[in-house]
Amino acid sequence: MVALNKLIVDALIQHNISVAAVSPSSCIVTKSGRIATMIEEPLKRLLQMGFVPVLYGDAVLDSDLGFTILSGDQLAAYLAVQFNAKRIVMGIDVDGLFTADPKKDKSASLIRHCTLHELKRIQSRIKETNTNDVTGAMLGKITELTPAIEKGISAFIVNAGKSKNVYKALKGERVIGTLIQQA
């Protein structure tokens, strides 16, 4: 994850965005895999100074388990709630949320817009498709995003593998993806 974080930091710097990489293991302790304590002051100070803090999934101390993997998905939703964000942009390796796994089922359809109610209705059909993903793949992402969406924070899932997709989504420009909103 450190290598991916470096790529993201470098890309932001290339767009003249002042960034600061922040290791979650330096400011977060979990309890049974859930964020229990986060020292937010460094992030607030960085924001006040005009820097964009960039965090990522990381191995962190856990009061019950010793160490655990804190997913970037859990971290993004948690930070969005703590800092009263308006939306979360999540970059993945497909164009958004589909009716089936688009890598295995060519008839899968992209869900372009979904309310939280609709998402809960179809959530049982979303499977943990990638056994190498300790964070639960798409089902894990949806599970982690749900509390933020319940608080009125929209989530936009886009294909990070397509050039400038994440950048455009962050700027509010039109890109293909799935928008999930409370209502």
Backbone as numpy.savetxt, mean C-alpha at the origin, in Angstrom:
# Nx Ny Nz CAx CAy CAz Cx Cy Cz
13.47 -5.62 0.17 12.65 -4.42 0.17 13.51 -3.15 0.17
14.69 -3.26 0.73 15.59 -2.10 0.75 15.96 -1.69 -0.68
16.19 -2.68 -1.55 16.54 -2.38 -2.95 15.39 -1.69 -3.67
14.16 -2.18 -3.45 12.99 -1.55 -4.06 12.82 -0.13 -3.52
13.02 0.05 -2.23 12.93 1.38 -1.62 13.93 2.34 -2.28
15.13 1.86 -2.54 16.15 2.70 -3.19 15.69 3.11 -4.58
15.09 2.19 -5.33 14.58 2.53 -6.66 13.52 3.61 -6.58
12.62 3.50 -5.61 11.56 4.48 -5.45 12.13 5.84 -5.04
13.04 5.82 -4.09 13.68 7.07 -3.66 14.40 7.73 -4.83
15.15 6.94 -5.58 15.88 7.49 -6.74 14.92 8.08 -7.77
13.80 7.40 -8.03 12.81 7.90 -9.01 12.20 9.22 -8.53
11.91 9.31 -7.25 11.35 10.56 -6.72 12.36 11.70 -6.81
13.60 11.40 -6.51 14.65 12.42 -6.61 14.78 12.90 -8.06
14.68 11.98 -9.02 14.76 12.36 -10.44 13.63 13.31 -10.83
12.52 13.27 -10.08 11.40 14.18 -10.34 11.46 15.40 -9.41
12.64 15.65 -8.85 12.89 16.81 -7.98 12.00 16.84 -6.75
11.73 15.66 -6.21 10.96 15.56 -4.97 11.94 15.27 -3.84
11.90 16.08 -2.80 12.77 15.88 -1.64 12.25 14.71 -0.82
13.06 13.68 -0.68 12.64 12.47 0.01 13.62 12.09 1.10
13.14 11.29 2.03 13.98 10.72 3.08 13.53 9.29 3.29
14.43 8.35 3.10 14.12 6.94 3.35 14.07 6.73 4.86
13.02 6.06 5.32 12.85 5.79 6.74 12.65 4.29 6.92
13.50 3.66 7.66 13.38 2.23 7.93 12.30 2.02 9.00
11.24 1.28 8.69 10.20 1.04 9.68 10.72 0.38 10.95
11.77 -0.43 10.84 12.31 -1.09 12.03 12.89 -0.09 13.03
13.12 1.15 12.59 13.67 2.15 13.50 12.59 2.90 14.29
11.30 2.73 13.90 10.27 3.52 14.57 8.98 2.75 14.86
8.95 1.44 14.56 7.71 0.68 14.74 7.98 -0.61 15.51
7.06 -0.91 16.44 7.04 -2.20 17.12 5.64 -2.77 16.93
5.57 -4.04 16.57 4.28 -4.69 16.39 3.98 -5.61 17.57
2.73 -6.02 17.64 2.28 -7.01 18.62 1.47 -8.03 17.83
1.96 -9.26 17.80 1.34 -10.33 17.01 1.14 -9.92 15.56
2.13 -9.20 15.01 2.11 -8.83 13.61 1.35 -7.57 13.26
0.73 -6.91 14.23 -0.02 -5.68 13.98 0.72 -4.50 14.62
0.70 -3.36 13.96 1.39 -2.18 14.49 0.81 -1.83 15.85
1.68 -1.83 16.86 1.27 -1.49 18.23 1.79 -0.11 18.61
3.03 0.19 18.22 3.66 1.45 18.58 4.41 2.00 17.37
4.20 3.28 17.12 4.96 3.95 16.07 5.36 5.32 16.56
6.63 5.61 16.46 7.12 6.94 16.80 6.93 7.81 15.56
5.94 8.69 15.60 5.55 9.47 14.44 6.30 10.79 14.32
6.91 11.25 15.39 7.56 12.56 15.39 8.58 12.74 14.26
9.45 11.76 13.98 10.38 11.95 12.86 9.66 12.15 11.52
8.58 11.43 11.30 7.84 11.59 10.05 7.20 12.97 9.97
6.62 13.41 11.08 6.01 14.74 11.11 7.05 15.83 10.85
8.22 15.69 11.45 9.29 16.68 11.25 9.76 16.69 9.80
9.92 15.52 9.21 10.32 15.45 7.81 9.30 16.15 6.92
8.03 15.90 7.16 6.97 16.55 6.38 7.00 18.06 6.57
7.19 18.52 7.81 7.26 19.96 8.08 8.44 20.60 7.35
9.51 19.84 7.17 10.71 20.34 6.50 10.61 20.22 4.98
9.49 19.68 4.48 9.29 19.58 3.04 9.77 18.28 2.42
10.10 17.29 3.24 10.53 16.00 2.74 9.36 15.02 2.70
9.41 14.11 1.75 8.44 13.03 1.68 9.12 11.80 2.29
8.62 11.32 3.44 9.20 10.11 4.01 8.79 8.90 3.17
9.74 8.03 2.89 9.46 6.82 2.11 9.77 5.63 3.01
8.71 4.88 3.33 8.83 3.68 4.16 8.50 2.47 3.31
8.71 1.29 3.84 8.53 0.06 3.07 8.31 -1.10 4.01
7.88 -2.24 3.47 7.75 -3.44 4.28 9.11 -3.80 4.85
9.11 -4.29 6.08 10.39 -4.48 6.77 10.23 -5.54 7.87
11.34 -6.11 8.29 11.35 -6.96 9.48 11.44 -6.01 10.68
10.47 -6.12 11.60 10.42 -5.23 12.76 10.34 -6.04 14.04
10.67 -5.38 15.16 10.51 -6.01 16.46 9.03 -6.25 16.74
8.74 -7.38 17.36 7.37 -7.72 17.71 7.36 -8.17 19.17
6.51 -7.55 19.99 6.50 -7.83 21.43 6.09 -9.27 21.76
5.37 -9.95 20.88 4.98 -11.34 21.12 5.88 -12.33 20.37
6.30 -11.96 19.17 6.97 -12.91 18.28 8.48 -12.74 18.20
9.01 -11.68 18.77 10.43 -11.37 18.63 10.64 -10.46 17.44
10.46 -11.01 16.23 10.48 -10.25 14.98 9.31 -10.71 14.13
8.89 -9.86 13.23 7.88 -10.24 12.24 8.08 -9.40 10.99
7.43 -9.81 9.92 7.44 -9.02 8.69 6.25 -8.07 8.74
6.54 -6.80 8.68 5.51 -5.77 8.60 5.32 -5.47 7.12
4.13 -5.73 6.61 3.89 -5.50 5.18 3.76 -4.02 4.87
4.20 -3.66 3.69 4.02 -2.29 3.22 2.55 -1.95 3.10
1.71 -2.97 2.86 0.27 -2.75 2.76 -0.30 -2.29 4.10
0.05 -2.99 5.18 -0.41 -2.60 6.51 0.11 -1.21 6.85
1.36 -0.98 6.53 2.00 0.30 6.84 1.33 1.46 6.09
1.04 1.26 4.81 0.41 2.32 4.01 -0.96 2.69 4.57
-1.76 1.68 4.88 -3.10 1.94 5.42 -3.02 2.61 6.79
-2.11 2.14 7.64 -1.94 2.71 8.97 -1.53 4.19 8.87
-0.52 4.48 8.04 -0.06 5.86 7.89 -1.14 6.76 7.29
-1.91 6.22 6.35 -2.98 7.01 5.75 -4.00 7.44 6.80
-4.33 6.54 7.70 -5.28 6.86 8.77 -4.64 7.85 9.75
-3.41 7.57 10.18 -2.75 8.43 11.18 -2.54 9.85 10.68
-2.28 10.00 9.37 -1.96 11.31 8.82 -3.11 11.91 8.00
-4.32 11.34 8.16 -5.53 11.87 7.52 -5.38 12.04 6.01
-4.87 11.02 5.36 -4.70 11.06 3.90 -6.06 11.04 3.21
-6.08 11.51 2.00 -7.31 11.47 1.20 -7.38 10.19 0.39
-6.20 9.67 -0.02 -6.19 8.44 -0.80 -4.86 7.72 -0.66
-4.94 6.45 -0.96 -3.77 5.58 -1.00 -3.61 5.14 -2.45
-2.41 5.24 -2.99 -2.11 4.69 -4.30 -1.23 3.48 -4.07
-1.70 2.33 -4.54 -0.97 1.09 -4.35 -0.54 0.55 -5.71
0.75 0.38 -5.89 1.29 -0.16 -7.13 1.48 -1.67 -7.02
0.94 -2.40 -8.00 1.07 -3.86 -8.03 1.54 -4.28 -9.43
1.52 -5.57 -9.73 2.04 -6.06 -11.01 0.97 -6.37 -12.06
-0.27 -5.96 -11.81 -1.35 -6.04 -12.80 -2.11 -4.72 -12.74
-3.09 -4.55 -13.63 -3.77 -3.25 -13.77 -4.73 -2.88 -12.65
-4.95 -3.73 -11.67 -5.85 -3.42 -10.57 -6.47 -4.69 -10.03
-7.68 -4.57 -9.50 -8.42 -5.70 -8.95 -9.26 -6.32 -10.06
-9.16 -7.63 -10.22 -9.86 -8.34 -11.27 -10.87 -9.32 -10.69
-11.78 -9.78 -11.55 -12.78 -10.77 -11.14 -12.15 -12.14 -10.92
-10.95 -12.35 -11.44 -10.17 -13.58 -11.25 -8.71 -13.21 -11.46
-7.80 -14.14 -11.25 -6.38 -13.88 -11.43 -6.10 -13.68 -12.93
-5.77 -12.45 -13.37 -5.59 -12.20 -14.80 -4.37 -12.91 -15.39
-3.47 -13.36 -14.55 -2.30 -14.09 -15.05 -2.64 -15.54 -15.39
-3.72 -16.03 -14.80 -4.13 -17.42 -15.03 -5.42 -17.54 -15.82
-6.24 -16.52 -15.77 -7.56 -16.57 -16.40 -7.70 -15.37 -17.33
-7.57 -15.61 -18.63 -7.63 -14.52 -19.62 -9.01 -13.88 -19.71
-10.05 -14.54 -19.17 -11.39 -13.95 -19.20 -11.65 -13.04 -17.99
-10.65 -12.90 -17.11 -10.81 -12.04 -15.94 -11.05 -10.60 -16.37
-11.96 -9.94 -15.68 -12.30 -8.55 -16.01 -11.78 -7.62 -14.93
-11.27 -6.48 -15.36 -10.81 -5.45 -14.44 -12.01 -4.79 -13.77
-11.96 -4.66 -12.47 -12.98 -3.91 -11.73 -12.45 -2.49 -11.61
-13.04 -1.56 -12.32 -12.52 -0.18 -12.37 -12.93 0.64 -11.15
-14.11 0.38 -10.62 -14.59 1.13 -9.45 -15.35 0.17 -8.56
-15.17 0.34 -7.27 -15.79 -0.57 -6.32 -16.03 0.18 -5.02
-17.22 0.04 -4.46 -17.47 0.59 -3.15 -17.03 -0.43 -2.10
-16.90 0.01 -0.88 -16.51 -0.89 0.20 -17.54 -2.01 0.35
-18.81 -1.67 0.21 -19.88 -2.67 0.30 -19.71 -3.74 -0.78
-19.46 -3.30 -2.02 -19.26 -4.24 -3.13 -17.99 -5.08 -2.90
-16.96 -4.44 -2.38 -15.71 -5.14 -2.12 -15.91 -6.25 -1.10
-16.64 -5.97 -0.04 -16.90 -6.99 0.99 -17.71 -8.15 0.41
-18.58 -7.85 -0.55 -19.38 -8.89 -1.18 -18.52 -9.83 -2.03
-17.51 -9.30 -2.71 -16.68 -10.15 -3.58 -15.39 -10.63 -2.90
-15.12 -10.13 -1.69 -13.86 -10.44 -1.02 -13.63 -11.94 -0.84
-14.68 -12.70 -0.63 -14.53 -14.14 -0.42 -14.04 -14.84 -1.69
-14.20 -14.20 -2.85 -13.73 -14.79 -4.11 -12.27 -14.45 -4.41
-11.71 -13.50 -3.65 -10.32 -13.12 -3.86 -9.46 -14.10 -3.07
-8.56 -14.74 -3.75 -7.75 -15.77 -3.10 -6.32 -15.29 -2.93
-5.62 -15.91 -1.98 -4.20 -15.66 -1.82 -3.50 -16.46 -2.91
-3.21 -15.78 -4.03 -2.73 -16.48 -5.22 -1.23 -16.74 -5.22
-0.46 -15.95 -4.55 0.99 -16.08 -4.62 1.53 -16.65 -3.32
1.96 -17.90 -3.34 2.44 -18.54 -2.11 3.77 -17.95 -1.64
4.48 -17.22 -2.51 5.73 -16.60 -2.12 5.52 -15.25 -1.41
4.31 -14.75 -1.40 4.00 -13.45 -0.81 3.53 -13.65 0.63
4.41 -13.38 1.59 4.08 -13.59 3.00 3.01 -12.63 3.49
2.73 -11.58 2.72 1.74 -10.59 3.14 0.34 -10.90 2.65
0.16 -12.00 1.91 -1.20 -12.41 1.53 -1.65 -12.00 0.15
-0.76 -11.55 -0.70 -1.09 -11.19 -2.08 -2.27 -10.20 -2.13
-3.14 -10.32 -3.13 -4.24 -9.36 -3.29 -5.20 -9.39 -2.11
-5.51 -10.56 -1.59 -6.41 -10.64 -0.44 -5.81 -9.89 0.76
-4.51 -10.02 0.95 -3.84 -9.29 2.03 -3.93 -7.79 1.83
-3.75 -7.34 0.59 -3.84 -5.90 0.30 -5.24 -5.38 0.62
-6.25 -6.10 0.16 -7.64 -5.68 0.39 -7.95 -5.68 1.88
-7.50 -6.71 2.58 -7.74 -6.79 4.03 -7.10 -5.61 4.74
-5.87 -5.26 4.35 -5.18 -4.14 5.00 -5.79 -2.79 4.63
-6.27 -2.64 3.40 -6.85 -1.37 2.96 -8.21 -1.09 3.57
-8.95 -2.13 3.92 -10.34 -1.97 4.37 -10.50 -0.98 5.53
-9.71 -1.04 6.62 -9.92 -0.05 7.69 -9.73 1.40 7.24
-8.79 1.63 6.33 -8.59 3.00 5.83 -9.78 3.43 4.98
-10.27 2.53 4.13 -11.43 2.85 3.30 -12.65 3.11 4.17
-12.80 2.35 5.25 -13.91 2.58 6.19 -13.85 3.97 6.80
-12.67 4.56 6.86 -12.51 5.92 7.41 -12.61 6.98 6.32
-13.03 6.58 5.12 -13.24 7.55 4.04 -12.04 7.80 3.16
-10.98 7.04 3.32 -9.79 7.20 2.49 -9.94 6.28 1.28
-9.90 6.85 0.09 -10.03 6.02 -1.11 -8.71 5.31 -1.40
-8.80 4.19 -2.09 -7.61 3.43 -2.48 -7.64 3.26 -3.99
-6.52 3.50 -4.62 -6.40 3.35 -6.06 -5.28 2.36 -6.33
-5.63 1.23 -6.95 -4.68 0.16 -7.23 -4.32 0.23 -8.71
-3.01 0.40 -8.99 -2.54 0.55 -10.37 -1.37 -0.38 -10.65
-1.06 -0.55 -11.91 0.06 -1.37 -12.33 1.34 -0.55 -12.25
2.20 -0.89 -11.28 3.45 -0.17 -11.09 4.49 -0.53 -12.15
4.23 -1.60 -12.90 5.15 -2.01 -13.94 5.02 -1.21 -15.23
3.98 -0.42 -15.34 3.79 0.41 -16.53 4.38 1.79 -16.27
5.15 2.24 -17.20 5.90 3.48 -17.07 5.02 4.65 -16.60
5.46 5.28 -15.55 4.85 6.50 -14.96 3.45 6.32 -14.40
2.93 5.08 -14.32 1.58 4.86 -13.79 1.44 5.38 -12.36
2.35 4.98 -11.49 2.26 5.39 -10.09 2.39 6.91 -9.99
3.35 7.47 -10.70 3.56 8.91 -10.71 2.29 9.65 -11.13
1.69 9.20 -12.23 0.46 9.84 -12.72 -0.68 9.69 -11.70
-0.79 8.51 -11.11 -1.86 8.29 -10.11 -1.66 9.20 -8.91
-0.42 9.35 -8.47 -0.14 10.25 -7.34 -0.48 11.70 -7.67
-0.31 12.08 -8.91 -0.62 13.45 -9.33 -2.11 13.64 -9.65
-2.89 12.54 -9.59 -4.31 12.63 -9.87 -4.63 12.55 -11.35
-3.65 12.16 -12.16 -3.88 12.02 -13.59 -4.55 10.67 -13.87
-5.14 10.57 -15.04 -5.90 9.37 -15.41 -4.95 8.21 -15.75
-5.17 7.08 -15.08 -4.48 5.83 -15.39 -5.47 4.68 -15.20
-5.17 3.56 -15.84 -6.01 2.38 -15.67 -5.73 1.79 -14.29
-6.80 1.41 -13.60 -6.66 0.81 -12.28 -8.01 0.60 -11.64
-7.98 0.30 -10.34 -9.21 0.09 -9.57 -9.29 1.12 -8.46
-10.37 1.86 -8.44 -10.63 2.83 -7.38 -11.62 2.21 -6.41
-11.23 2.17 -5.13 -12.11 1.63 -4.09 -12.44 2.77 -3.13
-13.74 3.00 -2.93 -14.19 4.09 -2.06 -15.21 3.58 -1.06
-15.40 4.37 -0.01 -16.32 3.98 1.06 -17.74 3.80 0.51
-18.22 4.75 -0.25 -19.59 4.65 -0.81 -19.65 5.21 -2.19
